[in-house]
Amino acid sequence: MRLSEEERAQLAREAGGEPLGTYIRVKVLDGSGQRKRRTGQPIEDRKALARLLGLLGKSELGAHLAELASAARSGSLPVDPETQTQLQETLADVRELRRLLMEALGLQMGGAAP
């Protein structure tokens, strides 16, 4: 496809750093203006989900909750049964959050869950 300098510059601005050929292909064939992966999610959504998953992993929240639950079960952490149940439910929630994020990203769970 032949473009004038002005047309090419305009498309490059719209592409926002994305390769021009890819941007044009998506624009022509998809019509949405957003590049998509095999999951059908816009790249921006996948990036946000990946960042969130990374932050969850870095926080070690699951590991800390598991330690608290273990300490509660062993009696080294003075808690009542209601607190112990809440800790175990919170850990289950974190695991479910991780599972849902992995599923949304189209990734498979590998290794130990938090």
N, C-alpha and C positions, 0 to 999 in steps of 0.2 A: 504494500500500500504506500502510495506516495503522499507525503505531507509537506506543507510549507513549513518554514522555520517557526512561524507563529503557532501553527497547529500543533507541531511537535512540542513546543515549549508549553503550551496549554495542557496537553495530555500528560507531559512529564510532571507538571504541578499537580494535576488531579491524581496521578498515580502515587504521589507522596513517597517516593523512594522505592516503590515496587518496580520491578523490571517492566519497561514500557510494553514489551510484547505480551507479557502475562496480563497486564492491566487491560490492554486492548482486547485480548482474547476473552477475558471474563466479561468485559463490557458488551462485546458483540454477542457472545454465546449465552451468557447467563442473564444479562440485563439488570442484575441487582447492583452492580458496581462493587460488590464485596467478593473478595476471593474466598473460596471455601475449600475445606479439606474433605477427606472421605467421610467424615462424620456429618457433613452438611452444615457444620457450625461456622460462622464467620471467624476469621483468624483472631480478631480482637477478643471474641468470647473465649476462644481456646487459650489465648495468652493470659487473660484474667483468671481463668480457672487454674492454669498452670502456676501462676503466681500465688494464688490462694493455697493450692496444694503444697507448694514449696514452703510457704509461711507456716502452714500447719505442721509440716515435718520439722522445720527449724525450731519451732516452739517447744518441742519435746513434751507437749501437753499430755499426749497419751501415755508416755513413759512415766511422767510425774504422777498422773492419776493412777496408773497401775501400781506404782510404789506405795501410794497412799492406801489403796485398797488392800494391798498385801500386808502393810503395817497394821491396818485395821483388823484384818483377819487373824494375824498372829498375836494381837493384843499389845503390840509395842506402841500403838497410837490409841490413846484413850478416846474411843468414840462409842456412841450407842448404836444399836442395830439400825435405826433410821438413817443415821449419818453414813453408815457402811453401805446401806442400800443406795443412798443418793450417790455415793462415790462410784459404785459399780454401774449405776444407770448412766452417770456422766461419761464414764469410760466407754460404755456401749454406744452412746451418742457420738463420741469422737470417732469411734471405729466406723460407724454408719456414715458420718460425714465424709470420711476418707474414702469409703467405698463408693459413695455417690459421686464424689469428685473424680475418682478414677474412671468410673463408668461414663461420666459426662465428657471426659477427655478421650474416651475410646481406648483406655489403657487397661491392662490386666494387673490384678494384684499379684505381687511377688514378694516373697520373704515374709517376715513377721509383721503383723499389723501392730499399730501403736497400742 
